C-alpha cells in the first residue's frame, strides 16, 4: 500500500527548490476499542453538554475560551482564531544548518518522511547526500494542518526525515526536581562501586536492535481478539459511522531550482565578504534579498 502524502509542497534552501510530499513516519500499533452498550450493542456517543442546563449544545454555538483568571474566560470564535494562525504556506524554508548531534533528543516530537516528486528526485538526492556527508540538520519552519512548527531535517538511510521539534519552553525545568547533586559528597559514588557498575554495564552492552522489541500487551490482546472472532463470538454494533479519511491536499505547482545552487553560494559568499551591516539596516536588506530571490523564481518560470 502506497504511503499517502498529507501535505505537498517544496523544500527551499538558498535558491534551490525541491518538490516533495510529506507523509507521517508513525504507524499506529495500539488496538482501538470502542465503548458499546452491552444491553443492545449500540455505540456510545459523546455529546457536548451545557454544564449549567445539562442540555446538548449545537455546534454553531460553540466557541473556545481561555481562562486567564479563575472563573474568568477570554472567548474566541473561529474567525479570531484564524486571524492569529500562521499563514498557510507549502514551502519548508530551511533557515540554517546545525550539527545534528547538537540537537537535544528530548526536543524531538513527531517524525515525518519527505518523499520527492518525480521532477525533484535529483535535487532531493543532492540535499540528502549533502546532509549525510556533513552530519548536518536543516532547521526550518513548516505549517501542517494550519499550525506552525519548528522542525529539523536530517537523513536516515535513503530518506530525508522532517522531525517536528518541541520548543525549549515545552520541557519542564529540572531545577524543580529533587535530585542528588553531582558534587554532593553524601551521594558521590565510591571508586569500587563505580568500577563494579561500569563492569556490569559493559557485560550487558549489546548492539542496539529495535526489531527485537515490540508491544507485548497489544500483541496478546490482538491474539485474544482473533481467537474470539474465530470462535464466532462477534456482535453487530448499531449506530455511529466510521470517521471519514481526511481529504488529500492538492499538490502545488513548484519549480525545481537546483540550477540556482551555485548562485545561492555566490550570494552567500558575497554577503559574508561585505562589511557587517548596521543593525537598523539589516531587516531592510534581508527583505530585499527575499524579494530578489522571489523575482528570480518568477523569472525562471
Secondary structure, 3 states (H helix, E strand, C coil): CCCCCCEEEEEEECCEEEEEEEEECCCCCCCCCCCEECCCCEECCCCCECCCCCCECCHHHCCEEEEEECCEEEEECHHHHHHHCCCCCCEEEEEEEEEHHHCCHHHEEEEEEEEECHHHHHHHHHHHHHHHHHCEEEEEEEEECCEEEEEEEEEECCEEEEEEECCHHHCCCHHHCCCCCCCCCCCCCCHHHHHHHHHHHHHHCCCCCHHHCCCHHHHHHHHHHHHHHHCCCCCCCECCCCCCCCCCCCCCCCCCCHHHHHHHHHHHHHHHHCCCCCHHHHHHHHHHHHHHHHHHHHHHC
